[in-house]
């Protein structure tokens, strides 16, 4: 459980073996030149002492299935126990498609993902 991917998967409800004990979220959305910018920050606290900060920022646009709209997504390790060193410490994406692809590739690379946790 030293891979950041494991915690991202748990946040998304796709991992077994990690216990999420609490979550705090703040909505920092704002309007800029008549454009609504959706901006959220969440902290996820796990029972093993790891805390992950998840941030998203995107403009509210009309949905279009043919393109993956630009947005900013980041996951960052805020704290960890002395026995668990999570790597990488930070991962950022510029759209949801990029994030989904990273999750999919890491899930495939982990092979029997649920059995290892």
C-alpha positions in Angstrom: 0.0 0.0 0.0 2.9 2.3 -0.9 1.6 3.3 -4.3 -0.5 6.5 -4.6 -2.6 4.7 -7.1 -4.0 2.4 -4.4 -5.3 5.4 -2.4 -6.7 7.0 -5.6 -8.6 3.7 -6.3 -9.9 3.7 -2.7 -11.1 7.2 -3.0 -12.9 6.2 -6.2 -14.4 3.2 -4.4 -12.4 0.7 -6.5 -10.1 -0.8 -3.9 -10.4 -3.2 -1.1 -8.2 -3.4 1.9 -7.9 0.3 2.8 -10.2 1.8 5.3 -11.2 5.4 4.7 -12.0 6.8 8.2 -13.0 10.4 7.3 -13.3 12.9 4.5 -13.5 16.7 4.6 -14.4 18.8 1.6 -14.4 22.5 0.8 -16.1 24.1 -2.1 -14.0 27.1 -3.4 -16.0 27.7 -6.6 -16.2 31.2 -8.0 -17.3 33.2 -11.0 -14.8 35.0 -13.2 -15.9 37.1 -16.1 -19.3 35.4 -16.2 -17.7 31.9 -16.2 -18.4 29.6 -13.3 -15.3 27.8 -12.1 -16.0 24.7 -10.1 -13.2 24.3 -7.5 -13.2 21.7 -4.8 -10.6 20.5 -2.3 -11.0 17.3 -0.2 -8.9 15.5 2.4 -9.2 11.8 2.7 -7.9 10.2 6.0 -7.1 6.5 6.0 -6.8 4.2 9.0 -3.1 3.5 8.3 -2.2 7.2 8.9 -2.1 8.3 5.3 -3.9 11.5 4.3 -4.5 12.4 0.7 -5.5 15.8 -0.6 -7.6 15.8 -3.8 -8.2 19.0 -5.7 -10.2 19.7 -8.8 -10.8 22.9 -10.8 -12.9 23.1 -14.0 -15.0 25.6 -15.9 -18.7 24.7 -16.2 -19.1 24.0 -20.0 -21.7 22.2 -22.1 -21.1 18.5 -22.1 -19.7 17.1 -25.3 -19.1 13.3 -25.6 -16.5 13.8 -28.4 -14.0 15.7 -26.3 -12.6 15.5 -22.8 -12.8 19.0 -21.4 -9.8 20.5 -19.7 -9.7 20.5 -16.0 -7.1 20.3 -13.3 -7.0 17.4 -10.9 -4.4 16.7 -8.3 -3.7 14.1 -5.6 -1.1 14.8 -3.0 0.1 12.8 0.0 -0.3 15.2 3.0 0.8 12.8 5.7 1.9 9.2 6.1 3.0 6.9 9.0 6.7 6.1 9.6 6.1 2.6 8.3 4.3 3.6 5.0 6.0 5.8 2.4 3.6 6.5 -0.5 5.1 7.1 -3.9 4.7 9.2 -6.0 3.9 12.0 -3.5 1.9 13.9 -6.0 0.0 13.2 -9.3 -1.7 15.8 -11.5 -3.9 15.5 -14.6 -5.2 18.1 -17.1 -8.5 16.2 -17.8 -10.7 13.3 -16.5 -9.7 11.1 -19.5 -6.0 11.3 -18.5 -7.0 10.5 -14.9 -9.1 7.5 -16.0 -6.4 6.2 -18.3 -3.8 6.4 -15.4 -6.2 4.5 -13.1 -6.9 1.8 -15.8 -3.2 1.3 -16.6 -2.2 1.0 -12.9 -5.0 -1.4 -12.2 -3.8 -3.6 -15.1 -0.2 -3.4 -13.9 -1.2 -4.4 -10.4 -2.6 -7.6 -11.9 -4.7 -9.2 -9.2 -5.4 -5.8 -7.6 -8.0 -6.8 -5.1 -6.2 -9.9 -4.0 -3.0 -8.0 -3.2 -4.7 -5.6 -0.9 
